[in-house]
């Protein structure tokens, strides 16, 4: 063993020390060497060869002073002597190279002494030029270390503080002396435990950590701070781990700004979500559920929505401008995360907020109210349904109360609630609550107003549609009128079944283009006009022409589609004309279904213009007995997923498989399968008619001679045929009225004169002649000998009327079973 001037050691220790020093100052050109106690060179390393230019073999065995110029050799010998006496030696000398050049160096000698007193000297000589530069660079680094505003720290291989700068001293709030030799948690117990785990992991694995963030408390601040740390492992010249360096930056402000930005993004996303999801349907309850779904759990842990009962139950009337406390009649929706959002439930008792005058004033003023005491500060009592079911139990936490204001009306109030273990609402959250509540209020009010208008339109439309269908000979009728769903406005569909003269029946289906009250009103005008025109016994084409002119003459052009058909049970013929409307379908008795080829025409309301040359056409069809006719609007056969032709094909297939004995069941089958159950975007109307012609034995026709005896002949024919039909009770009245009409035809008309009789559930009599001038009822004076024929008809017949034909005119009358004995009993 040898004794070092610094402690116990050996020659091997000296060798390792030389290597360590060489590594530490590797940025400075150095010559490392070893001497014996007499100053003879025993080791001359490679870096000495590179700095001084001498080969190792040239220097081994030479004295130490041989490395220097003659003027410095005495100083070199004195340095060796100083080491022998137990001191370190250091001096600035000029070394000499083989070429004779001078190399200024800073030489440093240190010694080891063994037990026998022998001395081993090791040393190094640094380039003075490099040393000056290195010293200057180190001064710069030290200055940066101390003045850099980022915390800098150096740990040893055990994770203990070795060095830290002033910035970190200020960050931690403790002097440097309180750090050195200690681990992080010993100095700063209030920090996140990860702060000690992270450097330990870097020391173990060597994997650097960059911008790892953690938070905690230090003596420097009373509030929680956030830091960003970066660590890198340090290695010695032989690759051994010698410690860890770190950078610590206080990013509290940046972290708060990022958190605020993230919160702003979340709030904006919530508002956008509310805008896209709320108000998708004009329905109060659905909007309330959408608000609850938007708010929970993204914004609040629970939501309580109170809405005035008037909004639900009195939609036809206006909502009052204010909701004065206390309020008893209301509905409440409670949603607390998970599962489907419930419907609002009728609540008993007073409103949870209206009993507090301070809160009531804020609600009536349209301002939100925030309470850190939670909903318990608002709801003094649990909210219960009318059946006693508990809807909401007041709890602590954090709550925002926002009024549902829309168009100067207070519709209700919304509670947004967070549980005690959730973060409280921030001031910005109040603005978000107000924003989404305002949107919900507008949607709820739109739903209320829409419902009111829709109800008005439905009432108007139903009032304008047929209230009952008369019992008609030869035609059985069933129908379905289905308005659009709640999310759609009422359209302008209409239909009618009109009894005409001669046992004929007009079947009408139309659809005004448009929705709402206006469409319902226009529909009423078209339907009234169609019924009036039908009474004139015009052909289907003439009726559509007049309706077309009506639509064009309105203050604003109103287009409508329409199909007008007349079935005559006496002949079994159907005359049809259509204007922009789908063609009717015919289900024959053998079960085959097909469309009737009715020529198309433009919709009603065009009124000439580009279609001035267009003529509505009437086409006749022979309809087999017990056939079914289907008239419908496009709402029956057209929707978003199916075009109208495909829908007509589906309807034809359904008609072919309908129950054969019930028109009502057939209507249900068609509407159910087509999905027309009131949940469509358009009105849908279906009119089914099953036809049956009058058999020959229930019909009679005669041509009368132009002779005065024809009147008595007509009376006889009537009497005989009524007896044959078992209707003798009508004989007297029928003979009298036929006498008057035949006399008028012979006197004021033109030959030939005809007489027709039809037996259904009543008696129909028609007298025709070849003059197309329609007779008028006039009041006969007491001195007049004639002019009372039509007065008698008007007095005694159940129904009567006139119509022109292509060959003249017909005057007709009907008698019911009770119209005998010259009067109606």
C-alpha positions in Angstrom: 0.0 0.0 0.0 1.0 3.6 -0.6 -0.2 6.7 1.1 -1.6 9.5 -1.0 -1.4 13.1 -0.2 -5.2 12.7 -0.2 -5.4 9.3 1.5 -4.6 5.6 1.1 -4.1 4.3 -2.5 -1.9 2.4 -4.8 -0.2 2.7 -8.2 -3.4 1.3 -9.8 -5.3 4.1 -8.1 -2.9 6.6 -9.6 -3.4 5.1 -13.0 -7.2 5.3 -12.7 -6.9 8.9 -11.4 -4.9 9.8 -14.4 -7.5 8.4 -16.7 -10.3 10.2 -14.9 -8.6 13.5 -15.0 -7.8 13.0 -18.7 -11.5 12.4 -19.3 -12.7 15.3 -17.2 -10.5 17.8 -19.1 -10.8 16.1 -22.4 -11.7 19.4 -24.1 -8.2 20.7 -23.2 -5.2 19.2 -24.9 -3.2 17.5 -22.1 -0.2 15.4 -21.6 -0.5 12.8 -18.8 2.6 11.0 -17.4 4.1 9.3 -14.4 7.5 9.8 -12.6 9.4 8.0 -10.0 10.7 9.7 -6.8 13.9 10.9 -8.6 11.8 12.6 -11.3 12.5 10.0 -14.0 9.7 9.5 -16.6 8.2 6.0 -16.1 4.9 6.5 -18.2 4.3 8.8 -21.1 0.7 8.5 -22.5 -0.6 8.9 -26.0 -2.1 12.3 -25.3 1.4 13.5 -24.2 2.8 12.3 -27.5 0.0 14.2 -29.4 0.6 17.5 -27.4 4.5 17.5 -27.2 5.4 15.5 -30.3 7.7 13.1 -28.5 7.3 9.3 -28.8 6.8 7.3 -25.6 10.0 5.3 -26.2 11.9 8.5 -26.6 10.8 9.8 -23.2 10.8 6.7 -20.9 13.8 6.9 -18.6 14.5 10.6 -19.2 14.2 13.2 -16.4 11.1 15.2 -16.1 12.9 18.5 -16.9 13.8 17.0 -20.4 10.2 17.9 -21.5 10.9 21.6 -21.2 13.2 24.4 -22.5 16.5 24.9 -20.7 15.2 28.1 -19.0 12.4 26.1 -17.3 14.3 22.9 -16.3 15.3 24.2 -12.8 11.6 25.0 -12.1 10.7 21.5 -13.2 13.2 20.0 -10.8 11.8 22.2 -8.0 8.3 20.8 -8.7 9.6 17.2 -8.3 11.3 18.1 -5.1 8.1 19.6 -3.7 6.2 16.4 -4.4 8.9 14.3 -2.7 8.4 16.5 0.4 4.6 15.8 0.4 3.1 18.7 -1.5 1.4 19.1 -4.8 3.3 21.2 -7.4 2.0 23.4 -10.2 3.7 25.7 -12.6 3.5 27.5 -16.0 6.3 26.2 -18.2 7.3 26.1 -21.8 7.6 22.6 -23.2 9.7 21.9 -26.3 8.8 19.7 -29.2 11.3 17.6 -31.3 11.3 20.4 -33.9 12.3 22.9 -31.2 8.9 24.7 -31.0 7.6 25.9 -27.7 4.3 24.7 -26.2 3.2 26.8 -23.2 1.7 24.4 -20.7 0.3 24.4 -17.2 1.9 21.5 -15.4 0.5 19.8 -12.3 2.3 17.0 -10.2 0.8 14.9 -7.4 2.4 12.0 -5.5 1.7 8.7 -3.7 4.0 7.3 -1.0 4.2 3.6 0.0 5.0 2.1 3.4 8.8 2.2 2.7 8.8 5.8 1.8 9.1 5.4 -1.9 7.3 8.1 -3.9 5.3 7.7 -7.2 4.5 10.9 -9.0 1.8 11.4 -11.5 0.9 14.5 -13.4 -0.4 16.3 -16.4 0.5 19.3 -18.5 -2.4 21.2 -20.1 -2.0 23.4 -23.1 -2.0 26.9 -21.6 -3.9 28.2 -24.7 -6.6 25.5 -24.4 -6.8 26.0 -20.7 -7.4 29.7 -21.1 -10.1 29.0 -23.6 -11.6 26.2 -21.4 -11.5 28.5 -18.3 -13.3 31.2 -20.3 -15.9 28.7 -21.6 -16.5 27.4 -18.2 -17.0 30.9 -16.8 -19.6 31.5 -19.5 -21.3 28.2 -18.6 -21.2 29.0 -14.9 -22.7 32.4 -15.7 -25.5 30.8 -17.7 -26.1 28.2 -15.1 -26.6 30.8 -12.5 -28.5 33.4 -14.6 -30.6 31.2 -16.8 -34.3 31.7 -15.8 -35.0 28.0 -16.1 -34.3 25.8 -13.1 -31.2 23.6 -13.7 -30.2 20.7 -11.4 -27.6 18.0 -11.2 -28.1 14.8 -9.2 -25.6 12.2 -8.3 -26.1 8.5 -9.2 -28.2 8.1 -6.1 -30.6 10.8 -7.1 -29.3 13.3 -4.5 -28.9 17.0 -5.2 -25.3 17.9 -6.3 -25.8 21.3 -7.8 -28.7 23.6 -8.7 -29.0 27.1 -9.9 -30.6 30.2 -8.5 -33.7 29.9 -10.7 -34.5 26.5 -9.2 -33.8 27.9 -5.7 -36.5 30.5 -6.3 -38.9 27.9 -7.8 -38.5 25.7 -4.7 -38.4 28.5 -2.2 -35.4 27.0 -0.3 -31.7 27.9 -0.3 -29.2 25.7 -2.2 -27.7 24.5 1.1 -31.1 22.9 2.0 -30.9 20.7 -1.1 -27.3 19.4 -1.4 -27.0 15.7 -0.5 -30.8 15.1 -0.2 -33.4 13.5 -2.4 -36.4 15.5 -3.8 -39.1 14.3 -1.4 -36.8 15.1 1.6 -36.6 18.7 0.4 -40.1 19.1 -1.1 -42.6 16.7 0.5 -45.6 18.6 -1.0 -44.8 17.6 -4.6 -46.3 15.0 -6.8 -44.6 11.6 -5.9 -43.9 11.1 -9.6 -41.2 13.9 -9.4 -39.0 11.4 -7.6 -40.0 8.4 -9.6 -39.2 10.0 -13.0 -35.5 10.8 -12.3 -35.0 7.3 -10.7 -36.4 5.8 -13.9 -34.1 7.9 -16.1 -31.1 6.9 -13.9 -32.1 3.2 -14.2 -32.9 3.1 -18.0 -31.0 5.9 -19.5 -34.1 7.0 -21.5 -34.4 10.8 -21.4 -37.6 12.4 -20.3 -38.7 15.6 -22.1 -41.5 18.0 -20.9 -43.1 15.7 -18.3 -45.5 17.8 -16.3 -46.4 17.5 -12.7 -48.0 19.6 -10.0 -47.8 20.3 -6.3 -46.9 22.8 -3.6 -43.6 24.3 -2.6 -42.6 26.8 0.1 -42.3 29.4 -2.7 -46.1 29.5 -3.3 -49.3 29.0 -1.4 -51.2 27.8 -4.5 -50.6 24.6 -6.5 -48.1 25.0 -9.3 -47.4 23.0 -12.4 -43.8 22.3 -13.7 -42.4 20.9 -16.8 -39.3 18.7 -16.2 -36.7 17.2 -18.6 -34.0 14.7 -17.4 -30.9 13.3 -19.1 -28.5 10.7 -17.6 -24.8 11.7 -17.3 -21.9 9.3 -18.0 -18.2 9.3 -17.1 -15.3 8.8 -19.5 -15.6 5.0 -19.2 -19.3 5.1 -19.7 -20.2 4.7 -16.0 -23.3 6.5 -14.7 -22.2 9.5 -12.7 -25.5 11.4 -12.2 -28.4 13.1 -13.8 -29.0 16.6 -15.2 -32.4 18.3 -15.3 -34.3 21.3 -16.5 -37.3 22.5 -14.5 -39.7 25.2 -15.9 -42.7 26.7 -14.2 -45.6 26.2 -16.7 -48.5 27.1 -14.4 -49.7 30.0 -16.5 -49.3 27.9 -19.7 -51.1 25.0 -18.1 -53.9 27.2 -16.9 -54.2 28.8 -20.4 -54.3 25.4 -22.0 -56.9 24.2 -19.5 -58.9 27.4 -20.2 -58.6 26.8 -23.9 -59.6 23.2 -23.5 -62.6 24.3 -21.4 -63.6 26.8 -24.0 -63.4 24.1 -26.7 -65.5 21.8 -24.6 -68.1 24.6 -24.0 -68.1 25.5 -27.7 -68.6 21.8 -28.7 -71.4 21.6 -26.2 -73.1 24.7 -27.7 -72.6 23.3 -31.2 -74.0 19.9 -30.1 -77.1 21.7 -28.6 -77.6 23.6 -31.9 -77.5 20.4 -34.0 -79.5 18.1 -31.7 -82.1 20.3 -30.1 -85.2 21.4 -32.0 -85.0 18.5 -34.5 -88.8 18.1 -34.2 -91.4 20.7 -33.3 -92.4 19.0 -30.2 -92.2 20.3 -26.6 -91.5 17.0 -24.8 -88.9 15.9 -27.4 -87.0 19.2 -27.1 -86.9 18.8 -23.3 -85.5 15.3 -23.7 -82.9 16.6 -26.2 -81.8 19.3 -23.8 -81.4 16.7 -21.0 -79.4 14.5 -23.4 -77.1 17.3 -24.4 -76.4 18.5 -20.8 -75.9 15.2 -19.1 -73.2 14.0 -18.5 -71.1 16.4 -20.7 -72.0 19.5 -18.8 -73.8 18.5 -15.6 -74.3 15.3 -13.5 -78.1 15.8 -13.4 -80.7 18.1 -14.9 -84.2 19.1 -13.7 -86.4 20.8 -16.3 -89.7 22.4 -15.1 -92.1 23.5 -17.8 -95.5 25.2 -17.3 -98.4 22.8 -17.7 -100.0 25.4 -19.9 -97.3 24.8 -22.5 -98.5 21.2 -22.8 -102.2 21.3 -22.1 -103.3 24.7 -23.3 -101.3 24.9 -26.5 -104.1 26.6 -28.4 -104.0 29.7 -26.1 -101.1 32.0 -25.6 -98.6 31.6 -22.8 -98.7 34.5 -20.2 -95.8 37.0 -20.2 -94.7 36.0 -16.7 -94.9 33.0 -14.5 -95.8 34.4 -11.1 -94.9 32.5 -7.9 -96.1 30.3 -6.5 -96.6 27.9 -9.4 -98.3 24.6 -8.9 -99.2 23.3 -12.3 -96.1 22.2 -14.1 -94.3 19.2 -15.6 -90.9 18.1 -14.5 -88.2 16.1 -16.4 -85.4 14.6 -14.2 -82.3 13.1 -15.9 -79.3 11.9 -14.0 -77.1 10.1 -16.5 -77.3 6.6 -18.0 -80.2 5.1 -19.8 -82.9 6.7 -21.9 -84.1 10.2 -21.2 -87.6 10.1 -19.6 -90.6 12.1 -20.6 -91.7 15.1 -18.4 -94.0 14.0 -15.6 -96.8 16.1 -14.1 -95.5 17.3 -10.7 -97.5 18.0 -7.6 -96.8 20.9 -5.1 -95.3 24.3 -5.7 -92.4 25.0 -8.0 -89.1 24.3 -6.4 -87.8 27.8 -7.1 -90.8 30.1 -7.0 -91.0 30.0 -3.2 -87.8 32.0 -2.9 -88.4 35.6 -3.8 -84.8 36.4 -4.6 -84.6 33.5 -7.0 -88.0 34.3 -8.4 -87.0 37.9 -9.1 -83.9 36.7 -11.1 -86.0 34.2 -13.0 -88.6 36.8 -13.9 -85.8 39.1 -14.9 -84.4 36.5 -17.3 -81.1 36.1 -15.3 -79.4 32.8 -14.3 -78.8 32.0 -10.7 -75.8 30.1 -9.4 -75.5 28.4 -6.0 -72.5 26.6 -4.6 -74.9 25.0 -2.1 -76.4 22.9 -4.8 -80.0 22.3 -5.7 -80.9 22.0 -2.0 -80.7 25.8 -1.9 -83.5 25.9 -4.4 -85.6 22.8 -3.8 -86.7 23.0 -0.2 -88.8 19.9 -0.6 -88.5 16.8 -2.8 -90.2 17.0 -6.1 -92.9 14.4 -6.5 -95.2 13.3 -9.3 -99.0 13.5 -8.8 -99.0 9.8 -7.9 -96.5 10.4 -5.2 -93.4 9.1 -7.0 -90.2 10.8 -6.0 -88.8 12.7 -9.0 -85.9 14.6 -7.3 -84.4 14.7 -3.9 -82.5 17.9 -3.0 -78.7 17.4 -2.6 -75.6 19.4 -2.1 -73.1 20.2 -4.8 -73.2 23.0 -7.3 -76.3 24.2 -9.3 -77.2 26.7 -12.0 -80.8 27.8 -12.4 -81.7 29.3 -15.8 -85.2 30.5 -16.9 -86.8 29.2 -20.1 -87.6 32.6 -21.7 -88.9 32.9 -25.2 -90.8 35.7 -26.9 -91.5 37.6 -23.7 -92.9 34.5 -22.1 -91.5 32.4 -19.2 -92.1 28.8 -20.2 -90.3 27.2 -17.2 -86.9 26.8 -15.6 -83.9 24.5 -15.8 -81.6 23.2 -13.0 -78.1 22.1 -14.0 -76.6 20.2 -11.1 -73.1 18.8 -10.3 -72.6 16.4 -7.4 -70.2 17.4 -4.5 -67.4 15.2 -5.8 -67.5 16.9 -9.3 -65.7 20.1 -10.2 -67.9 23.2 -9.5 -69.3 25.3 -12.3 -67.1 28.1 -13.5 -68.3 31.6 -14.4 -68.0 30.6 -18.1 -70.3 27.7 -17.5 -73.1 30.0 -16.6 -72.9 31.6 -20.0 -73.0 28.1 -21.6 -76.1 27.1 -19.5 -77.8 30.3 -20.6 -77.0 29.7 -24.2 -78.2 26.1 -24.5 -81.3 26.9 -22.3 -82.2 29.9 -24.6 -81.9 27.6 -27.6 -84.1 25.0 -25.9 -86.6 27.7 -24.9 -86.9 28.9 -28.5 -87.4 25.3 -29.8 -90.0 24.6 -27.1 -91.9 27.8 -27.9 -91.7 27.0 -31.6 -93.1 23.5 -30.8 -95.9 25.1 -28.8 -96.7 27.6 -31.6 -96.4 24.9 -34.3 -98.8 22.7 -32.3 -101.3 25.5 -32.0 -101.1 26.3 -35.8 -101.2 22.6 -36.6 -104.2 22.0 -34.4 -106.0 24.9 -35.9 -105.2 23.6 -39.4 -106.4 20.1 -38.5 -109.6 21.5 -37.0 -110.2 23.6 -40.1 -109.3 20.8 -42.5 -111.4 18.2 -40.6 -114.3 20.6 -40.5 -114.1 21.1 -44.3 -113.9 17.4 -45.1 -117.0 15.2 -45.4 -118.5 14.7 -41.9 -120.4 11.6 -43.1 -120.7 9.6 -46.3 -124.3 9.2 -47.6 -125.7 5.8 -48.3 -125.6 5.6 -52.1 -127.0 3.1 -54.5 -124.4 1.1 -56.4 -121.4 2.4 -54.5 -119.9 1.4 -51.1 -117.2 3.7 -49.8 -114.4 3.6 -47.1 -111.7 6.1 -46.6 -108.7 7.1 -44.6 -107.4 10.6 -44.1 -104.1 10.7 -42.1 -102.4 14.1 -41.5 -98.6 14.2 -41.4 -96.6 13.4 -38.3 -96.1 15.9 -35.4 -92.9 17.1 -37.1 -94.8 18.0 -40.3 -97.4 20.6 -41.0 -100.9 19.7 -42.1 -101.2 19.6 -45.8 -104.1 20.3 -48.1 -105.5 16.8 -48.9 -109.2 16.5 -49.5 -111.8 14.0 -50.7 -115.5 14.0 -51.3 -118.3 11.6 -52.3 -121.2 13.5 -54.0 -124.6 12.2 -54.9 -125.6 13.3 -58.4 -128.8 12.9 -60.3 -129.7 9.6 -61.9 -128.2 7.6 -59.0 -124.8 8.7 -60.2 -122.0 9.3 -57.7 -119.0 11.7 -58.0 -115.8 10.6 -56.3 -113.2 13.3 -55.8 -109.7 13.3 -54.3 -107.4 16.4 -54.4 -104.2 17.7 -52.8 -103.3 21.4 -52.5 -99.6 22.0 -52.8 -98.5 23.6 -49.5 -99.0 23.1 -45.8 -100.5 24.8 -42.8 -103.7 26.8 -42.3 -103.3 28.5 -45.7 -103.3 25.1 -47.5 -106.3 24.0 -45.4 -108.2 27.1 -46.4 -107.4 26.8 -50.0 -108.4 23.1 -49.8 -111.8 24.2 -48.5 -112.3 26.6 -51.4 -111.5 23.9 -54.0 -113.7 21.3 -52.2 -116.6 23.7 -52.0 -116.2 24.7 -55.6 -116.0 21.0 -56.7 -119.2 20.2 -54.8 -121.0 23.2 -56.3 -119.8 22.3 -59.8 -120.9 18.7 -59.3 -124.4 20.0 -58.6 -124.5 21.4 -62.1 -124.0 17.9 -63.6 -120.9 19.0 -65.6 -118.6 16.4 -67.1 -115.4 15.6 -65.1 -113.3 17.6 -67.6 -115.6 20.6 -67.3 -115.4 20.5 -63.5 -111.6 20.4 -63.6 -111.5 23.2 -66.1 -113.6 25.4 -63.7 -111.4 24.4 -60.8 -108.3 25.3 -62.8 -109.7 28.8 -63.4 -110.6 29.1 -59.8 -107.0 28.3 -58.7 -105.6 30.8 -61.2 -108.0 33.5 -60.1 -107.0 33.5 -56.4 -104.9 36.4 -55.1 -101.9 34.1 -55.2 -101.6 31.2 -57.6 -102.4 28.0 -55.7 -101.7 24.7 -57.4 -103.5 21.5 -56.6 -103.8 18.1 -58.0 -107.2 16.5 -58.4 -109.0 13.5 -59.8 -112.7 13.7 -60.5 -114.7 10.6 -61.4 -118.4 9.9 -61.9 -119.8 6.4 -61.6 -123.3 5.7 -63.1 -124.8 2.5 -61.6 -127.5 2.6 -64.3 -124.9 1.9 -67.0 -121.9 0.6 -65.0 -119.7 3.2 -66.6 -117.0 5.4 -64.9 -116.1 8.7 -66.4 -112.7 10.1 -65.1 -110.6 13.1 -65.6 -107.4 14.0 -63.7 -105.2 17.1 -63.2 -101.6 16.3 -62.1 -102.9 13.5 -59.9 -101.9 9.8 -59.7 -104.2 7.6 -61.7 -106.8 5.4 -59.9 -106.3 1.7 -59.5 -109.0 -0.9 -60.4 -109.2 -4.2 -58.5 -111.4 -6.5 -60.7 -113.6 -9.2 -59.3 -111.1 -11.9 -60.5 -108.4 -10.3 -58.2 -106.3 -8.6 -60.9 -105.2 -5.0 -60.2 -104.3 -2.4 -62.8 -104.2 1.3 -63.3 -106.9 3.1 -65.3 -105.3 4.8 -68.3 -106.6 8.3 -67.6 -105.0 11.0 -69.8 -102.8 13.3 -67.7 -103.2 17.0 -67.4 -101.4 19.8 -65.6 -102.3 20.6 -62.0 -105.1 22.9 -61.2 -104.3 26.6 -60.9 -102.1 26.8 -64.0 -105.1 28.6 -65.6 -104.0 28.5 -69.2 -100.7 30.3 -69.7 -98.1 27.9 -71.1 -100.9 25.2 -71.1 -103.6 27.3 -72.8 -103.9 24.8 -75.6 -104.2 21.9 -73.1 -107.7 20.5 -72.7 -108.8 18.4 -69.8 -110.0 15.1 -71.1 -112.7 12.7 -69.8 -112.3 9.0 -70.4 -115.0 6.4 -69.8 -114.5 2.9 -68.6 -116.9 -0.1 -68.3 -116.5 -1.2 -64.7 -117.4 -4.8 -63.8 -119.8 -5.3 -60.9 -118.1 -5.7 -57.4 -114.9 -4.1 -58.7 -113.0 -1.9 -56.3 -111.6 1.5 -57.2 -108.7 3.1 -55.3 -108.3 6.9 -55.4 -105.4 8.4 -53.3 -102.9 11.2 -52.9 -99.2 11.0 -53.3 -98.7 10.9 -49.6 -100.0 7.3 -49.7 -97.4 6.0 -52.2 -94.4 8.4 -52.0 -91.7 8.9 -49.3 -88.0 9.5 -49.0 -87.0 5.9 -49.5 -89.5 5.1 -52.3 -90.5 6.9 -55.5 -94.1 7.2 -56.5 -94.2 4.5 -59.2 -92.7 2.0 -56.7 -95.3 3.0 -54.2 -98.2 2.6 -56.6 -96.9 -0.9 -57.4 -96.8 -1.8 -53.6 -100.4 -0.4 -53.3 -101.6 -2.6 -56.2 -100.1 -5.7 -54.6 -101.8 -4.8 -51.3 -105.1 -4.3 -53.0 -104.9 -7.7 -54.6 -104.5 -9.3 -51.2 -107.1 -7.3 -49.4 -109.9 -8.9 -47.4 -112.7 -9.5 -49.9 -115.6 -8.7 -47.7 -114.6 -5.5 -46.0 -113.6 -2.2 -47.4 -112.7 -0.9 -43.9 -110.3 -3.9 -43.4 -108.8 -3.2 -46.8 -108.1 0.4 -45.9 -106.4 -0.7 -42.7 -104.3 -3.3 -44.5 -103.1 -0.8 -47.1 -102.3 2.0 -44.7 -100.6 -0.3 -42.2 -98.3 -2.0 -44.7 -97.4 1.2 -46.5 -96.4 2.7 -43.1 -99.0 5.4 -43.3 -99.9 5.6 -39.6 -99.7 9.3 -39.0 -95.9 9.4 -38.8 -95.2 10.7 -42.3 -94.0 14.0 -43.7 -97.1 14.5 -45.9 -100.8 14.0 -45.5 -102.1 10.8 -46.9 -105.6 10.1 -48.2 -107.1 6.9 -49.5 -110.7 6.5 -50.9 -111.9 3.0 -51.7 -115.2 2.5 -53.6 -116.8 -0.8 -54.5 -119.3 -0.5 -57.3 -122.4 -2.5 -58.3 -124.6 -1.6 -61.3 -128.4 -1.6 -61.1 -129.8 -4.8 -62.6 -132.0 -4.7 -65.7 -135.2 -5.7 -63.8 -134.8 -2.5 -61.7 -134.7 -0.2 -64.7 -137.4 0.9 -67.2 -137.2 3.1 -70.3 -139.9 4.4 -72.6 -140.0 6.7 -75.7 -143.3 8.7 -75.6 -145.3 9.8 -78.6 -145.8 13.5 -79.3 -149.5 13.1 -78.7 -151.6 14.4 -75.9 -152.5 10.8 -75.0 -148.8 10.2 -74.1 -149.5 11.8 -70.7 -152.1 9.2 -69.7 -149.9 6.5 -71.2 -147.0 7.6 -69.0 -149.2 7.5 -65.9 -150.2 4.0 -66.7 -146.7 2.8 -67.3 -145.6 4.3 -64.0 -148.5 2.7 -62.1 -147.9 -0.7 -63.6 -144.2 -0.7 -63.0 -144.5 0.5 -59.4 -146.9 -2.3 -58.7 -144.5 -4.8 -60.3 -141.6 -3.4 -58.1 -143.8 -3.5 -54.9 -143.7 0.3 -54.6 -147.5 1.0 -55.0 -147.4 3.4 -52.1 -145.6 5.9 -54.3 -148.1 5.6 -57.2 -150.2 8.7 -56.6 -147.3 11.1 -56.1 -145.3 9.6 -58.9 -148.2 9.7 -61.4 -148.9 13.4 -60.6 -145.3 14.5 -60.9 -144.8 12.4 -64.1 -147.9 14.0 -65.6 -146.6 17.5 -64.9 -143.1 16.8 -66.4 -144.3 15.0 -69.5 -146.9 17.8 -70.1 -144.1 20.4 -69.8 -141.8 18.4 -72.1 -144.5 18.2 -74.8 -145.6 21.8 -74.4 -142.2 23.6 -74.0 -139.7 21.1 -75.1 -138.9 19.2 -78.3 -139.5 15.6 -79.4 -138.6 12.9 -78.7 -139.7 12.7 -75.1 -138.4 9.9 -72.9 -139.4 8.4 -69.5 -136.9 6.5 -67.3 -137.4 4.8 -63.9 -134.8 3.3 -61.6 -135.5 1.3 -58.5 -132.9 1.3 -55.7 -133.7 2.0 -52.1 -135.8 4.8 -53.5 -137.5 5.7 -56.8 -135.8 7.8 -59.4 -137.8 9.2 -62.4 -136.3 11.1 -65.3 -138.2 12.9 -68.1 -136.1 14.0 -71.1 -136.6 15.9 -74.3 -134.4 17.3 -77.1 -134.4 20.9 -76.1 -131.4 21.9 -73.9 -133.1 24.9 -72.3 -133.3 24.2 -68.6 -136.7 25.1 -67.1 -136.9 27.3 -64.0 -139.3 27.3 -61.1 -141.5 30.4 -61.1 -144.2 31.6 -58.8 -147.6 31.3 -60.5 -150.2 34.0 -59.9 -153.7 33.1 -58.8 -155.1 33.9 -62.2 -152.5 31.8 -64.1 -153.7 28.6 -65.7 -150.3 27.0 -65.7 -146.8 27.3 -64.3 -147.4 25.2 -61.3 -145.8 21.9 -62.5 -142.3 22.5 -61.1 -143.7 24.0 -58.0 -145.5 20.6 -57.4 -142.2 18.8 -58.1 -140.3 21.0 -55.7 -143.0 20.5 -53.0 -143.6 16.7 -53.3 -140.2 15.2 -54.4 -137.5 14.1 -52.0 -134.9 15.5 -54.4 -135.2 16.9 -57.9 -133.1 18.7 -60.5 -132.3 19.2 -64.1 -129.2 18.5 -66.2 -128.3 19.0 -69.8 -127.1 16.2 -72.1 -125.6 16.1 -75.5 -129.0 15.6 -76.9 -131.1 18.0 -74.8 -132.1 18.0 -71.1 -133.4 15.8 -68.3 -135.7 16.8 -65.4 -135.6 14.3 -62.6 -137.0 13.6 -59.2 -136.6 11.1 -56.4 -139.2 9.7 -54.0 -138.3 7.8 -50.9 -140.2 5.0 -49.3 -142.3 7.4 -47.2 -143.1 9.9 -49.9 -146.5 8.4 -50.9 -150.1 9.7 -50.5 -149.1 13.0 -52.2 -146.8 14.1 -49.4 -143.8 13.4 -47.4 -144.8 12.2 -44.0 
